């Protein structure tokens, strides 16, 4: 979460558990669980986005970098609002 200066990095490919652990180590991870009375957010959808990006990165050598910012996670579903792809 860039606004919170809160980032995490992982080595691809990542398992669902590694992804959950990575997210749990961030400030944004608290929001996924529900924070100060807010509803928990859809972790499975967030993981689905991370897995899809992981598959793109490992499946296409010409992709150097992918930046999804922001990603909005809802109580049901998630969506990347802006995506930037840098090719080699």
Legacy VTK file of the C-alpha trace (Angstrom):
# vtk DataFile Version 3.0
C-alpha trace
ASCII
DATASET POLYDATA
POINTS 88 float
0.000 0.000 0.000
1.970 2.923 -1.348
0.017 5.564 0.584
1.122 3.890 3.813
4.684 3.345 2.532
3.870 -0.327 2.975
5.289 -2.766 0.447
6.222 -6.426 0.381
8.206 -8.520 -2.063
8.256 -12.238 -2.764
10.179 -14.622 -4.983
8.106 -16.219 -7.723
6.354 -18.547 -7.857
4.681 -18.155 -4.476
2.258 -20.522 -2.793
-1.045 -19.285 -1.376
0.400 -19.614 2.127
3.526 -17.627 1.224
1.284 -14.938 -0.249
-0.867 -14.833 2.903
2.253 -14.625 5.071
3.630 -11.812 2.913
0.365 -9.863 3.154
0.077 -10.476 6.903
3.452 -8.779 7.394
2.137 -5.477 6.055
0.027 -2.668 7.470
-2.440 -3.297 4.646
-2.801 -6.887 5.901
-4.625 -5.543 8.956
-7.279 -4.024 6.704
-7.823 -7.393 5.000
-8.721 -8.959 8.335
-11.081 -6.134 9.242
-9.912 -3.098 11.149
-11.690 -1.058 13.833
-15.113 -2.459 13.094
-14.805 -2.635 9.322
-15.743 -5.831 7.501
-12.986 -8.271 6.543
-11.931 -7.992 2.921
-11.716 -10.727 0.297
-8.224 -12.214 0.808
-8.899 -14.955 -1.743
-9.502 -12.372 -4.463
-6.323 -10.513 -3.496
-4.373 -13.778 -3.686
-5.978 -14.515 -7.051
-4.645 -11.222 -8.437
-1.162 -11.889 -7.054
-1.187 -15.411 -8.532
-2.290 -14.109 -11.942
0.535 -11.555 -11.965
2.951 -14.271 -10.844
1.869 -16.487 -13.750
2.352 -13.617 -16.201
5.812 -12.852 -14.822
6.980 -16.459 -14.940
5.267 -17.258 -18.243
6.492 -14.365 -20.361
10.223 -13.626 -20.244
9.684 -10.337 -22.082
7.899 -8.866 -19.040
10.409 -7.095 -16.824
8.031 -5.491 -14.335
4.337 -5.242 -13.518
2.954 -2.548 -11.235
-0.658 -2.697 -10.041
-1.447 0.500 -8.208
-3.898 0.799 -6.682
-5.558 -2.539 -6.083
-8.935 -2.182 -4.405
-10.066 -5.148 -2.286
-13.722 -5.333 -1.296
-15.604 -7.613 1.107
-16.425 -9.606 -2.055
-13.929 -9.271 -4.896
-10.900 -7.213 -5.820
-9.786 -5.183 -8.831
-6.591 -3.538 -10.050
-7.536 0.046 -10.921
-4.332 0.823 -12.813
-1.694 -1.482 -14.279
1.705 -0.692 -15.779
3.741 -3.346 -17.610
7.385 -2.766 -18.535
8.836 -5.001 -21.230
12.513 -5.931 -21.637
LINES 1 89
88 0 1 2 3 4 5 6 7 8 9 10 11 12 13 14 15 16 17 18 19 20 21 22 23 24 25 26 27 28 29 30 31 32 33 34 35 36 37 38 39 40 41 42 43 44 45 46 47 48 49 50 51 52 53 54 55 56 57 58 59 60 61 62 63 64 65 66 67 68 69 70 71 72 73 74 75 76 77 78 79 80 81 82 83 84 85 86 87
